Amino acid sequence: MTTESPRWYKSSYSNNGGACVEVAANVAASHGTVPVRDSKDLSGPVLTVPAAAFTSFVAGVKAGEFGTV
């Protein structure tokens, strides 16, 4: 068994506005979860979302199911 370190990244749509989240999708296959954190607080808490739920969320965003702000 290998332990893969999360590789954090922000969406290219974030525009460095400060209100961003980062995800580490590279560990989804090995852990079954996608870690999510606040990009302003790198040592803060990490929310782990089941990989299937994260995939559904991203599909909903792409489909425009959540509207705009």
N, C-alpha and C positions, 0 to 999 in steps of 0.2 A: 504494500500500500504506500502511495506517495502522498505527501502533504503539499498541496499547491498553495502558494501565497496569492492572495487577491491582488489583481491588477486593476486599480481604480481608474475610472474615466468618467468624464462629463460629456453630455451630448454636445455636438457641434452647434446646436441651436441655442445654447445657454448664453451666448454673447457676453460672458463674464459680468453679468449683472449682479452677482452676489447671492441671488436666491436660487441656488442650484443644488442638485443632489448628484452624487456619484454612485455608480454601480460597479460591481466586480463580477461580471457575467462569466468570466473564465473559470470559476469554480462551480458553476451550475451542474455540470455533468458529474463531477466527483462527489459533490455534497448534496445535490438535489435542491439547493436553495440559491437565491441571488442576494448577496449582501448589498444594502443600500445605506448611504450615510450622507450627512450634511456636509457640503463641500467647504463650509466656513469653519467647521469644527472637526478636524481630521482625527483627533483623539477622542471624540465624543462617541455616543452610542451608535451601534450598527443594528439596523433592522434587517432580519433575514426573511425573505419572502419565498414561498415555495416556487420552484422554477416554472411549473405549469401555470401558476397564478400570474407570475411576472410576464410570461409569454402572452397570456390572454390580455393583460393590461396593455402591453406594447401594441398588440393587434388592434385593440380598441382605440388607442391614441392614433394610430395610423389611419383607422377608418373614420376618424372624426367623431367618435361617439361621446366625447367629453366636452365638446364645444370649445370656445376660446375665452380667454380672460381679457 
